[in-house]
Amino acid sequence: MKSLFTPRLILALLPLGFSLIAAHASAQSPLDNYTPVTYEELENPPASDWLMWRRTQNHWGYSPLDQINRDNVGSLRLAWAWTMAPGLQETTPLVHDGVMFLPQACDFIEAVDATDGTLLWEYRRPEVDHVAPLSCANRNGTLYKDRLYLATRDAFLVALDVHTGAVIWEKEMGDWTVGQHYSGGPQILDGKVVAGMSGCYYINTFCWVSAHDPETGEELWRTNTVPRVGEPHGETWGDVPNERRRGGSAWMPPSYDPDLDLIYIGVGVPIPWGDIQRQTDGGDVLYTNSTLALRADTGEIAWYFQHIPGGNWDLDHPFERLVVESEIAPDPDSVSWLNPNIEGSGKRKVITGVPGKTGIIWTLDAATGEFLWARETNYQNAIVGVDIEGHKGITNPELYYTEIRQRKTVCPTTSGGINWNAVAYSPQTNALYTPTNNACMEQYLNPVDPVVGLHHRSATSRFIPAPGYENQIGILSAVDVATGKAKWIHRQHAGIGGSVLTTGGGLVFVSDDARRFRAFDADSGEILWEQLLNSTAGGFPVTYSVDGVQYIAIAAGGGVTYRNLAPEFRQRSGGNTLFVFRLP
């Protein structure tokens, strides 16, 4: 029997920053059997667990669990639900030994029993009056040993005791009063806590990627995402002085390949967005909108590839980089661009996925950054080619701004063909599953304050449907990593702003703007199950098992949506709720 104790009422009477341990009528708690997470488990996690953002260091978003499969998923039913804190909802539930950890908006953490949602403890960080409007979102934490690691909106790295929620250590890394914050959470890679700083909007606010000792938080290395004057590639910013080289937020978590010992992370846009606002004279403004491969021991940049040189349209490229080993034999009739000099079709490690808002799948050699192939998934007009030797995309010159308030039609929108919602990979099919959208915008640049330059004031945008796709906004594509061929494509009127989960049961889970949480057949694209939620789902779906029972969890509330292009799917905002499903 569960206790009638209601810790939420008591928590309201406690000061902020206080950790509460819930009492239980039952003497047995899943925390009693909690075992420390080893680094070997992070490299090869137990099938039952979800220990980090996309479950594994290669960011596949895949679980080998197969109790729920294409034959029985139609019987999936609600096991339990949990009302979460209000705010920006981008939660990734973490699960180990039957304990679920829920990082939520504004650095609020709950630990619950993963079988029924019974509260175990809470941690609430004091809120700050942050200048960055989107800072109050926690996409993930990560588990290691007996600790839960967080990166906060007030620019701290924090280690919590998994048994109590008590702070073990915390380190101030940036200055939240000038906009710096953590958006994507930390990862444990090569035995280090690795995280990227966000929010470099003001004058004199650089962003970086840093690695830390997990025992103490001590900084081990730091790599700036924008070079200073006199540093390699610093000339790509023209004559702009250091204090005005802004942007380059690394606002999503990094991935890692232990064989190559390389950490992969994406970098966001320059600030302000427009070249004529920054006065960067048409330069590439490295390393914005780039993939960086960093040596895990030192943080040294081993290679880079810049997807959108020069910025201009807020088409960020900081999303997940998936590490996959596959044969590479791109089909010329299926891909948008390919490298004609690829030698043979043998297996190689690649970085693949949809790294940015354009919705383009980019596939690069993981060891060298050599461009291999790229394929569009949604309508876009920002990229028109690839400079293979220059390690960068080629942008559409017709979309360059030559004056303030000059109007351009840019596809996709600032919300992207995809945004921070994640793609997934399945080793069963060697395919990527990409949730993207057809959407465009009419945009013009605004005059900006040269000191402040907040990104949301750089331009004014009005979203419009992509030409020819007014009734086909949402797209879920299954694309072969080796060839670039589409195994299947599902198109629909409602946008698809949810993240993807793939499983060993041959299933692909994703949510959409019509509040539907669906399971697709990974091979055929057939819809096998769906459940209407209370809201669109801003959270990242996960699956886990406890005592031999597999669960599917999705956090609804908020998220990336395209409802302004399909008004019939409008809804009341909020209602953050975790839904957990299982078989009867």
N, C-alpha and C positions, 0 to 999 in steps of 0.2 A: 504494500500500500504506500502511495506517495504522500508526503507531508502536505498539509494545507498552508504551510508557511509561504508567504508572498514577499520575496526579497525585493521586488520592484518598488513596493510601498515603502519599505524601510530605506532603500537606496535613495529615495527622494529626500529623506531627512538627513542624509550624510553629506559631508563636504565633497566637492569635486576632487578627483584624483584619488579617491578612496577605493580600495579593493574589498569586495564583500564575498565571504564564503557562505554559501547557502547551507542551512541545516537540513538534514534528512531524517525522516522517521525510520527509514531503512538504514541499517548500519553499513550496508554494502554500497559503495560508489565505484563507478568505472575508474575513477582516479586512484583507487586502491591498487588496481592492477596495471597502472600505467608504467610502461618501461621506457627508459631513455632512448631516443631516436639516434641510431648510429649514423656515421657518415656513409657507411656502406649501404644502409637503408635509403639514404637520400639518393645515392647513385643508382640503386636498383630497389625501389620501394616494394614492400609487400603488396600483393594484389588487393588486400583488404583496406589499404590506407590511401589517404590523399594528404601528402605532407607539405606541399608547396603549391604555388599558384596554378601551374598547368600539370601538376602531379609529378612530372619528371623534369630533369635539368635540360632536356632537349625541347621542351615546350610542346609536346605532341597533343596534350589534352586528351589522352587515350588511357583507358583502363582495360586490363585483360579480363576483368570480371565478366562472366557469361551466364550466370544463373538467370538473369533477365535477358532474353534473346528474341530473335525475330519470330519465333514460334509462339511465345507466350506473352510478349510485351502488351498485347491487347488486353490482358487481365490486370495490368498495373493499376494500383489503387493507392489512395492517400493513406500513409502510415501515421503521420503526425504533422503539425504545423506550428509555427512559432512567430509571434509578432515581434518585429525588430524595431530598433530605434528609428525615428524619422531622420530625413536628410538624404544626401546623395547616396544612392544604393548601388554599390558595385562590388558586392561581397563575394569572396571565395571561401566557402566553408573548408576547414582543414580537419582531418580526422585521423586519429591514431589510438589504437587499443580501446575503441568504443567511446572515446571522448571527442566531441566536436567543438572547435574553436571558431567563433564568428566575429571577425573584424568588421566593424560597422562604421557609419559616418562619424566624422569628428573624433576618431580614435576611441571609440567605445567598443570594448571586447566582452563577449560572453562565452563562457565554457558551459556546454550542456551535454547531457547524456545523449549519445548519437542514436539510441534506439527509441527514445520517446520525447526528447527535448527538455527533460528535467534540468533546471538551472543548477550549476555547480559553483560558479563564481562569476563576478563581473569586475571589469576594470574600466574606469572612466577617466580620461585625461582632461585636465582643465581646458576649457575652450578659450580661444583667443579671437579677437576682432580682426580677422585676417583680411588683408587688402586683395588677395587673389580670390575671386568669387567661386572658383571650382576646386579650392584646396581641401574642402571638407569631404573627402572621399577616401576610403581605404579599400583598395582592390585586393590586398592580400597581406598575410604575414607568412612566416615560414617556421617550421618546427625543427629543432635540433637539440639533441640530448634532452635535458629536462626544461627546456626554455622555448618560449614563443617570442620570435623577433619581429619587431614592428618598425616602420618608418613613418613619422608623424607629420601632421600639417604644420606644426610649429618647428619643423626642420630638425627634429631629434631622431636618433636611433635609440631603440629601447629594447631591453631583454626582460621578459616577464617570467616568473616561476610558473610552470604549467599547472602545478598543484593548487596554487593559491591566487595567482594573478598579481602577486607582489612584484615590485620593480627590483630586479637584480642589479642592473646598471642602466644608465642613460647618458647619451653623449649629444651635446648641442653641435650641429654640423653647419647650419646656415642661419640666416637672419629673417625670421618670418615677417618682421615689421616692414621689410622692403619687398615682400612677395615670395621669398624662397620657401619651398615646402617639398615634402615627399608626396608623390602621387601614386606611382607604382611602388609596391612593397619591396623589401629586401629578399635576396636569395642567398642560400648557402652554397657557394661554388668554390671548388678547390679548397674546401675547409675554411673559407672566409665568408664573412657577411659582406655582400656586394649590393650596392644600391646607387641609383642615379638621382641627382638633385633636379628639382623643377622650379619654375617661377621666376626666371631671370628677366624681369620686365623693366626694372628701373635702371638708371645709370649706375655703373659700378656693381653690377650683380652678375657674376659669371656662374655658369652651371658646370657640373662635373660628374664623373663616376668615381666612386671610392670603394676600397676594400678595407675590412676591419677584422681584428681579432675577435672571435665570437665569445671568448672568455671575459674580455675586458672592454671591448669597443674601441680599443686603440686603433688609430688609422694606420694602415700598412702602405697604401699608395693612393694616389689621386691622379686622375686624368681629366683635364679640361676638355669640354666639348667644343669650344671655340678657341682657336689659336690667337695669342696676343701678337702685337707688333713685333716683328723680328723672328718669330717662331716659324717653323715649317708650315707652309700654306697660310700664314698670316696675311700675305699679299692678296688673298682672295677676297678680303674685306676692303680693298682699296686703301684710301688714306684715313679711314675712320679710326679715331683714337681708341685705345683700350676701353676707356670708361663707357663708350657708346657701342661696344660689340656685345649686343644682348641677344637673348634667346638661347637656342640650343638646349632646351630642357630635355633631359633623359627621363621621360615621365612614364615609362613602362618597365617591367622587370627584365633583367638580362637572362640569357640562356648560356649553356656551357657544353663544350665537348671535351671530355677528359683525355681522349687519345691525342688530340691536337693541342690540348691545354690552352684553349682559347675561349674567352668570354665574348659573347655577341650581344650588342645592345644597339638600339635605334635612338636617333637624335631628332628632336622636333625642329620647328621653324625658327627663322631669325625674327627678331623684334626690332622695329615694326616690320610688318609683312612685306611692304613694298620696297623695291630697290630705290625708287626715287625718294621715298621717305627716309631711308637709311643713308642715302648718298654713298652707296657702295659701288657705283660706276659699272654696273653690270657684272660684277664679280660673282663667283660661285658661292661665296660666304660659307666655306667649310667650317665645321663639319655638320652644319645643319642639314636636316632631311637625309641623313646618311646612315648606313650600317657601319658600325665600328667593330673590328675584331681586336680584342685586347689580350695581351699576354697575361695569363693569370697570376704569374709571380710578381710582375712589376707594374702592370697597367699600361705598358708601352703599346702603342697602336701598331699592330702587325700589318693590317691592311684596312682600307675603307672603300666603300662604294657609295656615291652620292646619287640618290634617286631623283631628286628635284634640285638642280643647281639654282642658286639665286633666290629661292623662296617665291615671294609675291602673292600667294593666294591662300595662305593658312592651310595648305594640304600637308599636314604633319606626316612624318614617317618614323615614329618611335615605337611601333607595335612589335609583337613577338616575332622573333627569328627562330624558326624550327630547324633543328639539325636532323638530317635524314641521310641514310646511306642508300643509294639507289643507282641502277643503271641510268645513264643519261643519253637519250636518243630522241631529241625533240622532233616532232612531226611538223614540217614546214606549213602544212595546211591547217594546223591547229593553234600554233603559237603566234603571237603578234610580232615578236622579234626573236632572233636566235643568233648564236655565235657560229659563223660558218667554218670556224677553224677548230671546232671541238674534235679531239683525237679519239677515235673509237667510240664504243658505247659501253665500256666496262663500268663497274661500280665505282662510285666515288662518294665522299662525304659532301653534302651540299647544305647551304643555307637557303631555305625556301619559305613560302608563305606569302601573306599579303602584308608587307611592312608599313604601308601607308594608306592615306585616305583615297588615293586614286583608284583603289580596288584592283591594282595590277599584282598578279603573282610574279615575283622575281625569284629566280633560281641562280645562285652563285656558288662557285667552288668554295667549300668551307675553309680550305687551307690557304688559298691565295686571293679570294675575292673575285676571281675571273668570272665575267658574265657568261652564263650558259644559255638561258632562255627566259622570256617573259611573256605573259599572257594577260589580256584584259578579261575581267569578269563582268564588269558593269560598263555602262556608257561613260566615256571620259574623253576630254579633248586637251588635257594639260600636257601629256607626254606624247611625242610624235616619233621618237626613235631612241636609239642607244648609241652612245659613244663608247665603243668597247675598249679602245686603247686608253681613253681618258677616265675610265671607271665611273661613268655617270650617265644619267638619262639625258635626253635632248628635249627641251621644253618648247612649247608652241609659241613662236615669236608673235603671232597674231594676238596673243593674250597679254603681251607686255604692256604695262602702264607707262605712258609718257607724260602724264599730267594728273594732278589731283582731281578727283571726282569724274574721271573718265570712265565710262561704263563698259564693262566687258561681260560676256556670257561665258562662264567657266563651269566645267563639269569635271568632277562632282562638286558638291557644296562644301562649306566649311565643316559640316557634320560628316562629310566623306561618303564615298561609296561604302566604306566601312570606317568605323572609328575604333575605340579601344576594345570593342567586343571582339572575341578571339576566334580564329579559325582553328581547326583540328586536323590531325593526320591519323590514318589507320594503317598499321603495318599489314593488316589482312588484305587490303586492297591496293596498297602503295598509293593512296590518293589523299589529296587535301580536300577538306570540306569547308567552303568559303561562303559566309553569309554577307552578301553585298547588295547594293541598291542603286537604282537608276534615278539620279537626281542632279539638277543643275542649279546655278544661281546667277542672278544679275548682280554684279559687284562693282563697287568703286572705292577708291582709297580716300581716306580723310586726312585733313591736316592733323599732325600729331605734336604733342609736347615732347621736345627733344630730351627732356629729363625723365619724364614718367614713361610714356610710350606703352601703356598697358595694351596687351594684345587685342582685347575685345573692342578697343577704340580705333584700331588701325584701319578698318574698312567697314562699309555698310553692305549687307548682303540680303537679297530677297530670293528665297528658294522657289524654283519652278520645276515642273516635270522635265525629264530628259526627253528630247524630241523622239517621237515614235514609241515611247515606253510609258505613256500616261497611265495605262492600266496594268503595267507590269513593273511595279517599283521594286519589290523584293525578289531576290535571286539566291538560291542555294545551289552551288555548283560542286560537283565531285570531279576533280581534275587529277589525272595520272601524273605523278611526279617525274617519271621517266620520259614521257612523250609530250606532256602538255595537252593531251587529248582529254575532252570532257567525257567521263563515263556516263554522266547524266546531269541534267540541269532542270531544277524545279523553279518555275516562275509563278508569281502571284501578285495580286494587287496590293496587299498589305506589305509594308516594309518589314525587313528582317533585321532587327537591331540586337538580337540576342547572340550570345557566344555559343560555340559548338562543343559538344562532348561526343567522343567516339568510344565504343566498347568492344570487348571480345565477343559479345553476343551478336555482332554484325549490325549494330545500331548506331544511328546518328541522331543526337538530341539537339534541338534548337528551339528558341521561342521567337515570337513575332509581334508586330504592332496590333494585331487583333487579339492579343492576350493568349494565344494558343501556344502551349508547350507540346512539342511533337516529337515522335520517334519515327525516323525514316529508315528504310532498309538500305544499308550501306552499299549494297551491290546494285540495286535497281532504282532507288529513289522513291519507292512506294511508301506512302504514309501508312504506318502500322498502328499508331495510337496517337491520341491527342487529348489534352486536358485544358479547359479554360481556366486561367488564373484570375486573380482579382485585379491584375495590372500587367503592364509590360514588365519584362524581367531584366533588370539591370545587372543581376548577379551572374557569376560564372557557374554553370552546372557542374556537378561532381557526382561520382558514384563511389560507394564504399561498402564494406560488409562487416557485420558484427555477429558472432556466433553462427556463422554459416548463412546469414540472411543478407542479400544484396539490397541496397537502398539507392535511389536516385534523388538528389537534392537540387533545388533551384530556388534562388532568392529573387522574389518578384518585387516590383516597385521601381519606377523611374527607368533609367537607362537611355541608350541612344534610340531615338524614334524618328520616323519620317511621316508622322501623322499630319503635318501641315500640308502634305501633298495628297493626302487621302483623309479628308475631314470626317468621314464616317467612322473612323477608328479612334476618334478623340475620346478621352476618358478623364476622370478626376485624377490628379496627381497624388503621389504618396502611397500610403498603404503598404509599407515595407513588410513583407511576410516571407518566411522561409517555408517552402512546401517540400515534404519528404515522402517519396512513394516507394512501395514494395509490392511484391506479388502476394496474393491471398495466402 
